[in-house]
């Protein structure tokens, strides 16, 4: 059974940066396109960034130019570098395969952008 563990969240001031990590155990994610999702209070979970097995990246418009997704298959870990954060980025962030989710959801990591 695959387990996804997200980490790196916290309280960040507007304009700040944060790097999230997602480690997978139980199975390799190297054959999969991986994504970072987020769910803000009262909103649906949305896919904000994804990376293919060939390291092709896609981003939702609201994070383009600010977020960077990367993967380290040897470590079975996916990262999300977030820069120029704004309060609108406040959410619980999750990783999973994309766009179809094959793994059980992890607990997510809370990112709160506030002064």
C-alpha positions as CSV (number, residue, x, y, z in Angstrom):
1,X,0.0,0.0,0.0
2,X,1.4,3.3,-1.1
3,X,1.7,6.0,1.6
4,X,2.2,9.7,0.7
5,X,3.6,12.0,3.3
6,X,3.6,15.7,2.7
7,X,5.8,18.1,4.7
8,X,7.2,21.6,4.7
9,X,4.1,23.7,5.3
10,X,3.7,26.4,7.8
11,X,3.0,30.1,8.4
12,X,4.6,32.3,5.7
13,X,4.4,36.1,5.3
14,X,3.1,37.5,2.0
15,X,5.9,37.5,-0.6
16,X,7.7,34.7,1.2
17,X,8.8,31.3,0.0
18,X,8.2,27.7,1.0
19,X,9.4,24.4,-0.2
20,X,7.1,21.4,0.1
21,X,8.1,17.8,0.0
22,X,6.1,14.6,-0.7
23,X,7.7,11.3,0.1
24,X,6.1,8.1,-1.2
25,X,6.6,4.7,0.5
26,X,5.4,1.3,-0.4
27,X,5.7,1.8,-4.2
28,X,7.8,3.8,-6.6
29,X,6.1,6.7,-8.3
30,X,8.6,6.8,-11.1
31,X,6.2,5.4,-13.7
32,X,3.6,8.1,-12.9
33,X,2.9,11.7,-13.7
34,X,2.9,13.4,-10.3
35,X,1.0,16.4,-9.1
36,X,0.6,18.9,-6.3
37,X,-3.0,19.7,-5.3
38,X,-4.4,22.2,-2.9
39,X,-7.6,22.7,-1.1
40,X,-8.5,26.0,0.4
41,X,-11.3,26.4,3.0
42,X,-14.7,26.0,1.4
43,X,-13.2,25.1,-2.0
44,X,-12.7,22.1,-4.1
45,X,-9.3,20.4,-4.2
46,X,-7.5,21.6,-7.4
47,X,-4.4,20.4,-9.2
48,X,-1.9,23.3,-9.3
49,X,1.2,21.7,-10.7
50,X,2.2,18.4,-12.3
51,X,5.3,16.8,-13.7
52,X,5.6,13.9,-16.1
53,X,8.0,11.1,-16.1
54,X,10.0,13.1,-18.7
55,X,10.0,16.1,-16.4
56,X,7.5,18.1,-18.5
57,X,5.8,20.5,-16.2
58,X,2.3,22.1,-16.1
59,X,0.9,24.7,-13.9
60,X,-2.5,26.3,-13.2
61,X,-2.4,29.9,-14.3
62,X,-2.6,31.3,-10.8
63,X,0.8,29.8,-9.8
64,X,2.7,30.1,-13.1
65,X,6.0,31.8,-12.7
66,X,5.8,31.5,-8.9
67,X,5.7,27.7,-8.2
68,X,8.1,25.1,-9.5
69,X,7.5,21.3,-9.3
70,X,10.3,18.8,-9.3
71,X,10.9,15.2,-8.7
72,X,13.7,12.9,-7.4
73,X,12.8,9.4,-8.5
74,X,15.8,8.0,-6.6
75,X,14.3,9.4,-3.4
76,X,10.7,8.8,-4.4
77,X,10.1,12.4,-3.5
78,X,8.3,15.3,-5.3
79,X,8.9,18.9,-4.4
80,X,7.0,22.1,-4.8
81,X,9.0,25.3,-4.5
82,X,6.6,28.2,-3.9
83,X,7.8,31.8,-4.2
84,X,6.0,35.2,-4.0
85,X,3.3,33.6,-1.9
86,X,0.0,35.5,-1.3
87,X,-2.9,34.9,1.1
88,X,-4.7,33.3,-1.9
89,X,-2.2,30.5,-1.7
90,X,-3.4,29.5,1.8
91,X,-4.5,25.9,1.6
92,X,-3.7,22.3,2.5
93,X,-1.3,21.0,-0.1
94,X,-1.3,17.3,-1.2
95,X,0.6,15.3,-3.7
96,X,-0.7,12.4,-5.8
97,X,-0.6,11.0,-9.3
98,X,-2.1,13.3,-11.9
99,X,-4.5,14.0,-13.3
100,X,-6.0,10.7,-12.2
101,X,-5.2,9.9,-8.5
102,X,-4.2,6.4,-8.0
103,X,-2.8,6.5,-4.5
104,X,-4.6,7.1,-1.2
105,X,-4.4,10.7,-0.1
106,X,-1.9,11.7,2.5
107,X,-2.6,14.0,5.4
108,X,-1.5,17.0,3.4
109,X,0.6,20.0,4.7
110,X,-1.0,23.3,5.7
111,X,0.4,26.4,4.2
112,X,-0.9,29.7,5.7
113,X,0.1,33.0,4.1
114,X,-0.5,35.8,6.5
115,X,1.2,38.8,8.0
